Amino acid sequence: GQNIDQPTEMTATEGAIVQINCTYQTSGFNGLFWYQQHAGEAPTFLSYNVLDGLEEKGRFSSFLSRSKGYSYLLLKELQMKDSASYLCASVGDYKLSFGAGTTVTVRA
Amino acid sequence: KAGVTQTPRYLIKTRGQQVTLSCSPISGHRSVSWYQQTPGQGLQFLFEYFSETQRNKGNFPGRFSGRQFSNSRSEMNVSTLELGDSALYLCASSFTGQGGAEAFFGQGTRLTVV
């Protein structure tokens, strides 16, 4: 399997930065996804990393270290609408293996 | 470019009945995978299809089955429904199903078994 570990909850203030860490098992690993999911909605794609390094997309950035089995999602200039669950998922064996998700709460 | 389309969006069924859910992937995507999401278990992998072939299957009972058609559309079927099957069922489409590109989810089908 691809046991995925990520923190359960994080709280931050509007305008701040939050970093969500994710660790995974490296066997059979083909890439790492981050999704955002608002309550009652489907996950929406945020980022995909397959090579080591940082990928930046506007306020969101994702980092991957394949040798360490480690990734993080960085959310900058937090807005109230960023309050959601953030899912880390590794791909391998023709499936996505998900972590339990990190609930981020943004406070005014 | 149309996204991943799942139908129906909501469904209420009685215990013992069966249900069929449909997923139309993004045009050009040949991999469709299915997931069950519940509050207690999170997102759990059901199965994945590529070019009408099932390449992987999760740890679900045989009541859960699926198939894929030549146009890449996929269906999943759950027979003899149980209360515990109440969940959000999501499908994801991608080019290969094995990484190398993004995987996108449909809006899901929310199944309630009463």
Interface residues (C-beta under 8 A of the other chain):
Chain A: N30 G31 F33 Y35 E41 A42 P43 T44 F45 Y48 V50 L87 A89 V91 G92 D93 Y94 K95 L96 S97 F98 G99 A100 G101
Chain B: S31 S33 Y35 G42 L43 F45 E48 F50 R55 N56 G58 L88 L90 A92 G97 Q98 G99 G100 A101 E102 A103 F104 F105 G106 Q107 G108
